[in-house]
């Protein structure tokens, strides 16, 4: 993430999406999701077997205070 509080106007403009990029994002947002044999839709049975690649970290909340 970028802290935008410390950026100049030209740096902000450089990071902003172009008009073409915004239009492309809007087109993609409106496209339907299509599943195929390489990427099938997840069924409830498959979801139960799913394992996270990055398991959640165990935090000791007493150390955060």
N, CA, C and O atoms as CSV, one atom per row, in Angstrom:
chain,resi,resn,atom,element,x,y,z
A,1,UNK,N,N,0.837,-1.180,0.000
A,1,UNK,CA,C,0.000,0.000,0.000
A,1,UNK,C,C,0.878,1.238,0.000
A,1,UNK,O,O,1.981,1.250,0.547
A,2,UNK,N,N,0.368,2.251,-0.614
A,2,UNK,CA,C,1.081,3.509,-0.694
A,2,UNK,C,C,0.412,4.511,0.231
A,2,UNK,O,O,-0.810,4.655,0.214
A,3,UNK,N,N,1.206,5.201,1.036
A,3,UNK,CA,C,0.680,6.267,1.872
A,3,UNK,C,C,0.550,7.509,1.003
A,3,UNK,O,O,1.548,8.156,0.685
A,4,UNK,N,N,-0.670,7.841,0.622
A,4,UNK,CA,C,-0.887,8.956,-0.302
A,4,UNK,C,C,-0.748,10.323,0.365
A,4,UNK,O,O,-0.759,11.344,-0.323
A,5,UNK,N,N,-0.621,10.359,1.673
A,5,UNK,CA,C,-0.475,11.648,2.360
A,5,UNK,C,C,0.848,12.320,2.042
A,5,UNK,O,O,0.950,13.544,2.124
A,6,UNK,N,N,1.870,11.542,1.679
A,6,UNK,CA,C,3.201,12.101,1.463
A,6,UNK,C,C,3.584,12.192,-0.005
A,6,UNK,O,O,4.762,12.362,-0.317
A,7,UNK,N,N,2.612,12.082,-0.924
A,7,UNK,CA,C,2.908,12.105,-2.347
A,7,UNK,C,C,2.646,13.476,-2.940
A,7,UNK,O,O,1.757,14.206,-2.502
A,8,UNK,N,N,3.439,13.807,-3.947
A,8,UNK,CA,C,3.212,15.054,-4.678
A,8,UNK,C,C,2.064,14.838,-5.657
A,8,UNK,O,O,1.630,13.709,-5.882
A,9,UNK,N,N,1.579,15.931,-6.236
A,9,UNK,CA,C,0.484,15.841,-7.198
A,9,UNK,C,C,0.888,15.007,-8.401
A,9,UNK,O,O,0.090,14.210,-8.892
A,10,UNK,N,N,2.106,15.175,-8.882
A,10,UNK,CA,C,2.549,14.411,-10.051
A,10,UNK,C,C,2.667,12.920,-9.719
A,10,UNK,O,O,2.380,12.078,-10.570
A,11,UNK,N,N,3.080,12.587,-8.507
A,11,UNK,CA,C,3.147,11.186,-8.103
A,11,UNK,C,C,1.747,10.578,-8.006
A,11,UNK,O,O,1.541,9.420,-8.367
A,12,UNK,N,N,0.789,11.369,-7.516
A,12,UNK,CA,C,-0.595,10.899,-7.430
A,12,UNK,C,C,-1.154,10.641,-8.826
A,12,UNK,O,O,-1.838,9.641,-9.046
A,13,UNK,N,N,-0.868,11.530,-9.758
A,13,UNK,CA,C,-1.348,11.352,-11.129
A,13,UNK,C,C,-0.715,10.132,-11.776
A,13,UNK,O,O,-1.364,9.440,-12.561
A,14,UNK,N,N,0.544,9.861,-11.455
A,14,UNK,CA,C,1.248,8.709,-12.010
A,14,UNK,C,C,0.624,7.405,-11.511
A,14,UNK,O,O,0.585,6.421,-12.249
A,15,UNK,N,N,0.140,7.384,-10.272
A,15,UNK,CA,C,-0.452,6.185,-9.692
A,15,UNK,C,C,-1.908,5.990,-10.103
A,15,UNK,O,O,-2.431,4.881,-9.988
A,16,UNK,N,N,-2.565,7.025,-10.573
A,16,UNK,CA,C,-3.988,6.953,-10.901
A,16,UNK,C,C,-4.211,6.115,-12.157
A,16,UNK,O,O,-3.339,6.033,-13.022
A,17,UNK,N,N,-5.394,5.491,-12.248
A,17,UNK,CA,C,-5.761,4.740,-13.439
A,17,UNK,C,C,-6.008,5.697,-14.593
A,17,UNK,O,O,-6.497,6.810,-14.395
A,18,UNK,N,N,-5.666,5.259,-15.802
A,18,UNK,CA,C,-5.980,6.046,-16.988
A,18,UNK,C,C,-7.442,5.813,-17.349
A,18,UNK,O,O,-8.070,4.890,-16.831
A,19,UNK,N,N,-7.983,6.639,-18.228
A,19,UNK,CA,C,-9.367,6.484,-18.675
A,19,UNK,C,C,-9.557,5.114,-19.321
A,19,UNK,O,O,-10.574,4.458,-19.100
A,20,UNK,N,N,-8.580,4.681,-20.119
A,20,UNK,CA,C,-8.657,3.384,-20.785
A,20,UNK,C,C,-8.664,2.235,-19.776
A,20,UNK,O,O,-9.397,1.261,-19.946
A,21,UNK,N,N,-7.854,2.348,-18.735
A,21,UNK,CA,C,-7.805,1.311,-17.709
A,21,UNK,C,C,-9.126,1.222,-16.954
A,21,UNK,O,O,-9.601,0.127,-16.655
A,22,UNK,N,N,-9.721,2.374,-16.646
A,22,UNK,CA,C,-11.008,2.390,-15.962
A,22,UNK,C,C,-12.103,1.762,-16.829
A,22,UNK,O,O,-12.961,1.036,-16.326
A,23,UNK,N,N,-12.066,2.047,-18.137
A,23,UNK,CA,C,-13.041,1.449,-19.049
A,23,UNK,C,C,-12.849,-0.063,-19.127
A,23,UNK,O,O,-13.827,-0.811,-19.146
A,24,UNK,N,N,-11.607,-0.512,-19.171
A,24,UNK,CA,C,-11.321,-1.942,-19.218
A,24,UNK,C,C,-11.790,-2.636,-17.941
A,24,UNK,O,O,-12.342,-3.734,-18.003
A,25,UNK,N,N,-11.577,-2.012,-16.796
A,25,UNK,CA,C,-12.052,-2.571,-15.530
A,25,UNK,C,C,-13.575,-2.674,-15.510
A,25,UNK,O,O,-14.127,-3.660,-15.021
A,26,UNK,N,N,-14.245,-1.667,-16.034
A,26,UNK,CA,C,-15.707,-1.687,-16.073
A,26,UNK,C,C,-16.215,-2.800,-16.986
A,26,UNK,O,O,-17.174,-3.491,-16.644
A,27,UNK,N,N,-15.580,-2.979,-18.146
A,27,UNK,CA,C,-15.963,-4.074,-19.047
A,27,UNK,C,C,-15.764,-5.424,-18.368
A,27,UNK,O,O,-16.624,-6.299,-18.461
A,28,UNK,N,N,-14.630,-5.596,-17.685
A,28,UNK,CA,C,-14.343,-6.858,-17.003
A,28,UNK,C,C,-15.347,-7.099,-15.874
A,28,UNK,O,O,-15.767,-8.235,-15.652
A,29,UNK,N,N,-15.731,-6.049,-15.168
A,29,UNK,CA,C,-16.684,-6.173,-14.070
A,29,UNK,C,C,-18.037,-6.668,-14.570
A,29,UNK,O,O,-18.744,-7.376,-13.853
A,30,UNK,N,N,-18.395,-6.299,-15.790
A,30,UNK,CA,C,-19.696,-6.666,-16.344
A,30,UNK,C,C,-19.686,-8.008,-17.066
A,30,UNK,O,O,-20.744,-8.487,-17.475
A,31,UNK,N,N,-18.527,-8.622,-17.232
A,31,UNK,CA,C,-18.444,-9.913,-17.917
A,31,UNK,C,C,-18.856,-11.037,-16.964
A,31,UNK,O,O,-18.546,-10.987,-15.774
A,32,UNK,N,N,-19.552,-12.044,-17.484
A,32,UNK,CA,C,-19.924,-13.172,-16.632
A,32,UNK,C,C,-18.715,-14.055,-16.338
A,32,UNK,O,O,-17.756,-14.086,-17.108
A,33,UNK,N,N,-18.768,-14.763,-15.232
A,33,UNK,CA,C,-17.723,-15.719,-14.900
A,33,UNK,C,C,-18.032,-17.008,-15.634
A,33,UNK,O,O,-19.141,-17.532,-15.524
A,34,UNK,N,N,-17.064,-17.530,-16.385
A,34,UNK,CA,C,-17.276,-18.786,-17.104
A,34,UNK,C,C,-16.291,-19.815,-16.593
A,34,UNK,O,O,-15.089,-19.565,-16.517
A,35,UNK,N,N,-16.819,-20.975,-16.243
A,35,UNK,CA,C,-15.993,-22.067,-15.757
A,35,UNK,C,C,-15.751,-23.043,-16.896
A,35,UNK,O,O,-16.589,-23.180,-17.788
A,36,UNK,N,N,-14.596,-23.729,-16.871
A,36,UNK,CA,C,-14.296,-24.746,-17.874
A,36,UNK,C,C,-13.597,-25.913,-17.203
A,36,UNK,O,O,-13.507,-25.958,-15.976
A,37,UNK,N,N,-13.099,-26.864,-17.995
A,37,UNK,CA,C,-12.472,-28.052,-17.407
A,37,UNK,C,C,-11.178,-27.724,-16.666
A,37,UNK,O,O,-10.799,-28.456,-15.751
A,38,UNK,N,N,-10.501,-26.658,-17.032
A,38,UNK,CA,C,-9.273,-26.262,-16.334
A,38,UNK,C,C,-9.571,-25.547,-15.017
A,38,UNK,O,O,-8.758,-25.564,-14.092
A,39,UNK,N,N,-10.728,-24.927,-14.945
A,39,UNK,CA,C,-11.086,-24.167,-13.755
A,39,UNK,C,C,-12.573,-24.372,-13.465
A,39,UNK,O,O,-13.385,-23.483,-13.724
A,40,UNK,N,N,-12.935,-25.551,-12.925
A,40,UNK,CA,C,-14.356,-25.816,-12.672
A,40,UNK,C,C,-14.863,-25.047,-11.459
A,40,UNK,O,O,-14.090,-24.615,-10.604
A,41,UNK,N,N,-16.177,-24.888,-11.408
A,41,UNK,CA,C,-16.801,-24.232,-10.270
A,41,UNK,C,C,-16.635,-25.120,-9.037
A,41,UNK,O,O,-16.754,-26.343,-9.124
A,42,UNK,N,N,-16.364,-24.508,-7.906
A,42,UNK,CA,C,-16.169,-25.261,-6.674
A,42,UNK,C,C,-17.515,-25.705,-6.130
A,42,UNK,O,O,-18.443,-24.909,-5.991
A,43,UNK,N,N,-17.601,-26.984,-5.827
A,43,UNK,CA,C,-18.815,-27.545,-5.242
A,43,UNK,C,C,-18.667,-27.542,-3.719
A,43,UNK,O,O,-17.552,-27.401,-3.216
A,44,UNK,N,N,-19.754,-27.691,-2.986
A,44,UNK,CA,C,-19.637,-27.759,-1.523
A,44,UNK,C,C,-18.720,-28.901,-1.068
A,44,UNK,O,O,-17.995,-28.762,-0.082
A,45,UNK,N,N,-18.753,-30.027,-1.785
A,45,UNK,CA,C,-17.892,-31.158,-1.428
A,45,UNK,C,C,-16.407,-30.800,-1.601
A,45,UNK,O,O,-15.571,-31.172,-0.778
A,46,UNK,N,N,-16.099,-30.086,-2.663
A,46,UNK,CA,C,-14.715,-29.647,-2.894
A,46,UNK,C,C,-14.294,-28.607,-1.874
A,46,UNK,O,O,-13.152,-28.609,-1.413
A,47,UNK,N,N,-15.200,-27.728,-1.523
A,47,UNK,CA,C,-14.876,-26.654,-0.581
A,47,UNK,C,C,-14.477,-27.224,0.772
A,47,UNK,O,O,-13.610,-26.669,1.447
A,48,UNK,N,N,-15.104,-28.337,1.177
A,48,UNK,CA,C,-14.776,-28.963,2.457
A,48,UNK,C,C,-13.340,-29.475,2.443
A,48,UNK,O,O,-12.665,-29.451,3.472
A,49,UNK,N,N,-12.866,-29.939,1.286
A,49,UNK,CA,C,-11.518,-30.496,1.165
A,49,UNK,C,C,-10.449,-29.424,0.948
A,49,UNK,O,O,-9.256,-29.724,0.976
A,50,UNK,N,N,-10.867,-28.192,0.735
A,50,UNK,CA,C,-9.933,-27.114,0.439
A,50,UNK,C,C,-9.018,-26.825,1.620
A,50,UNK,O,O,-9.468,-26.730,2.762
A,51,UNK,N,N,-7.738,-26.688,1.334
A,51,UNK,CA,C,-6.769,-26.300,2.361
A,51,UNK,C,C,-6.138,-24.975,1.976
A,51,UNK,O,O,-5.799,-24.745,0.815
A,52,UNK,N,N,-5.987,-24.123,2.950
A,52,UNK,CA,C,-5.360,-22.831,2.689
A,52,UNK,C,C,-3.881,-23.009,2.408
A,52,UNK,O,O,-3.218,-23.835,3.035
A,53,UNK,N,N,-3.371,-22.245,1.477
A,53,UNK,CA,C,-1.939,-22.254,1.181
A,53,UNK,C,C,-1.192,-21.532,2.287
A,53,UNK,O,O,-0.101,-21.945,2.678
A,54,UNK,N,N,-1.772,-20.464,2.786
A,54,UNK,CA,C,-1.165,-19.692,3.866
A,54,UNK,C,C,-2.095,-19.717,5.073
A,54,UNK,O,O,-2.968,-18.858,5.195
A,55,UNK,N,N,-1.922,-20.687,5.961
A,55,UNK,CA,C,-2.832,-20.781,7.102
A,55,UNK,C,C,-2.762,-19.525,7.977
A,55,UNK,O,O,-1.717,-18.880,8.055
A,56,UNK,N,N,-3.867,-19.182,8.629
A,56,UNK,CA,C,-3.870,-17.970,9.471
A,56,UNK,C,C,-2.861,-18.087,10.599
A,56,UNK,O,O,-2.643,-19.163,11.156
A,57,UNK,N,N,-2.258,-16.967,10.920
A,57,UNK,CA,C,-1.272,-16.941,12.001
A,57,UNK,C,C,-1.969,-16.975,13.340
A,57,UNK,O,O,-3.065,-16.440,13.504
A,58,UNK,N,N,-1.327,-17.603,14.280
A,58,UNK,CA,C,-1.863,-17.641,15.641
A,58,UNK,C,C,-1.252,-16.474,16.405
A,58,UNK,O,O,-0.045,-16.436,16.644
A,59,UNK,N,N,-2.092,-15.534,16.781
A,59,UNK,CA,C,-1.639,-14.336,17.504
A,59,UNK,C,C,-1.863,-14.517,18.999
A,59,UNK,O,O,-2.885,-15.049,19.433
A,60,UNK,N,N,-0.906,-14.072,19.757
A,60,UNK,CA,C,-1.061,-14.037,21.196
A,60,UNK,C,C,-1.479,-12.618,21.551
A,60,UNK,O,O,-0.637,-11.724,21.625
A,61,UNK,N,N,-2.776,-12.405,21.770
A,61,UNK,CA,C,-3.316,-11.060,21.988
A,61,UNK,C,C,-2.753,-10.389,23.237
A,61,UNK,O,O,-2.776,-9.161,23.318
A,62,UNK,N,N,-2.254,-11.134,24.200
A,62,UNK,CA,C,-1.721,-10.525,25.413
A,62,UNK,C,C,-0.428,-9.750,25.120
A,62,UNK,O,O,-0.083,-8.830,25.861
A,63,UNK,N,N,0.285,-10.110,24.052
A,63,UNK,CA,C,1.519,-9.413,23.705
A,63,UNK,C,C,1.239,-8.128,22.919
A,63,UNK,O,O,2.104,-7.257,22.836
A,64,UNK,N,N,0.029,-8.003,22.338
A,64,UNK,CA,C,-0.278,-6.827,21.559
A,64,UNK,C,C,-0.611,-5.624,22.420
A,64,UNK,O,O,-0.505,-4.494,21.943
A,65,UNK,N,N,-1.002,-5.815,23.645
A,65,UNK,CA,C,-1.417,-4.704,24.515
A,65,UNK,C,C,-0.238,-3.962,25.083
A,65,UNK,O,O,-0.415,-3.003,25.833
